[in-house]
Structures are given as structure tokens and as C-alpha cells.
Amino acid sequence: MSNEVKNTPIIFSFFSGSGFLDLGFERNGYEIAFVNEISSTFMEAYKHSRIKMALPTPKYGYYNLDINDFLNGRKEELRQLVCEARSNEQLIGFIGGPPCPDFSIAGKNKGSDGLNGKLSLAYINLIIEIAPDFFLFENVKGLWSTAKHKEFFLTLKRNVRNAGYATSERLCNALEFGVPQDRERIIFFGIKKHLLKENVVKKGEIKAFPWERFTLHNADEVKKMSWSSTDAFGNNSKPVLSEKMERLTVQYWFNKNEVDRHPNSKAHFKPRNGLIKMQTVPEGDVSRKSYKRLHRHRYSPTAAYGNNEVHLHPYKERRISAAEAMAIQSLPKEFELPQGMSLSDMFKTIGNGVPFLLSGGIAKTIQSFLEDNICRD
């Protein structure tokens, strides 16, 4: 392969869900050529959204398979697709965020021994086996920050470095990229060392990966701003906010995405026994495990809708809708999920997804790094 960089890196996507991570890359100059997702429901949602947004079918199609199939009987098939994609001398990237409950503080916490933990290892093993030019691995903060799981992460890193990759990682908060949500994720990037200029790597570490080049905010500074705390449910007073603060609020994104007119605006769970409770939770009270009521003039806590975690609309007597949850994930307003999709599946795929603006920011960061640091013979 020539060391010349072509303009459009080709992406092979794994654990694709309904396509939030992929969309961020695609809207920032990458070609999504291959999509792998084990859930047929999420795969259909991925296809549906692309049709609605008039996006092309990925060149190599959709693979509704367990990632382990590509480490076993279908390894050569994947290898051939990567070889074909390389024929135009474009860089090949693998991107994916393996399911993360086993590393989440709020999840099962089984770590590398859990089924989802094993999928993280499978993804890294696939990267080593097929050897894309670069890769992106996204996961929850707990994989990187919890002592119980950190050794597993360090093992994954040693494995890819031993396979010839230089790496860099950072704990990123979606707030930094303009997402109205306090959501921390570990982003792990690797690239084949032989592709890089001299003096870019030291002991396997990329020395100056530009993680903050496309950030809009400092998350710690955002959290220290004078946000509203709580208000009585139904109170319509509006604080004076700077433009920077306004653009990080739930209400700004509800307006931006026209959530009341969105095709998924009616997709929300109907209260059965909890209506009285919904009326008593103050606006902005997110202190409890469940029945967190968002504040219209503040950013949202992490969009996590499993394990009985319920997020309430700021000023309506109901849970938030799928349209509202997708706005909190900073998705374009033209993104929609199929009408026939179950509410449980809608909220699961939304909560699992990488916020669109975070994805786009990381995509631009990688592209910038490639342009500055790849050898050009």
C-alpha cells in the first residue's frame, strides 16, 4: 500500500446499533462501507434512518452477525473485503463501541468475564487479525477508570501495540462537543505505526494526538456555570442564560429538532401507576436512580434508559419521547426510528448510541491527525 492519504477513509463499522457513531463519521468525510450489528431490530432501524435521510447503501452491505463469526468461519470473507477496499489506496478504519454493561458502574460489573466484556476482546482480536490502518474503540468510563477493569483495558492496549499500532486514549465528555448531555466515554484510537512520520510516536504512544482541537467547551467549566437547580413542576420562569449555555439546554434541542412534530414524537411510555409521582418530582431533580425530571434550561444527565432508569419530561406529565431522547443525543432532526419498533428497543438503541456531535467531533479529530501525520512518499 502506498503511504499517500486519499481524501475519503473507508469505514468498517462494528456494533453499529442504529448508526449514531457511523453518521457522525459519514457527515464528516468518511465512507461507511460495511455495517455489522447482531440485533436485527437495530439493523432495520439503521436501514430505515438511512432511507429517510437519503443516504446510500453501504458498498459492502449489512451483516446481521455476531462479531465472533468474523474471527471464525467468515474471517477470509472480511479480509477480502478489506483488501478490495484498499485497492484505491484509501485508508481503512474499523470503528465500534462494544456493548458496555459489564464495565458500567450502573450495570452488571462483570468486567472481562461477562459476555459483553468478551465482545470487547473479540473486537480487539479482530483488529489485530485483519489489520485495518486505524481503529476507534468507544466504551464507558468504567473500563478505563475503575481499578477492577483498568487492567483489562491495559491488556487490550498492549495487544494492539504488540501488533504494530500506536495508540492514544482520552476520557471525553459529550458536553465538550456541544451535546446537551453529561456523558463520559473512553475513546481509544490506534493507527499502524509504519504509516506515521518520524517522531510522532514514543514507546507506542502517539505523542500529541489533537483530542481537544474540535472541542467547543471545557466540561468542568460547563458544570460550574450558574445553571438552574430545581423548580416546582410546572413553573415557567426562564433564567438569563448566555448563548453558550442556551445551546447546551434540553429546551434548545427540543426546539431545534422540532420534537413535537417529529415522526417519533408520540413514542413514549404511558404512565400506569406513576402519574401522581410524575406530578410531584420537581423540574431538574435528577438526584434519584429513577424518575429523574430533566430541566428545560439545563443539560441532561447521561441518556441511559435501561435498568429501570426513567427520565421525565421537564414540564409535561410523562416520560420523554423517543424524539426528545434523540434530540438529547444531538441527532439531526431528520433522523427517525421505524414506527413499528417497540418502545423498549427504541430507548435501548438511543441510550446505547454515541451522541452524534461527539462522534462528529472525534471523526474530525482523526481526519485532522491523519492529514498532519501520515507519511507522504
GIGIRA-V104912 format. One record per helix or strand of 2 or more residues. SS is the DSSP state (a for helix, b for strand). FROM is the first residue (numbers start at 1). TO is the last residue. If there is no record, write none. Layout:
SS	FROM	TO
SS	FROM	TO
This chain:
b	10	14
a	20	26
b	31	36
a	40	52
b	62	63
a	67	70
a	75	88
b	92	96
a	101	103
a	111	113
a	115	130
b	134	140
a	141	145
a	147	162
b	165	173
a	174	177
b	181	182
b	184	192
a	193	195
b	201	202
b	205	206
a	219	223
a	243	246
a	250	256
a	259	261
a	275	280
b	292	293
b	300	301
b	311	312
a	322	328
a	343	352
a	356	373
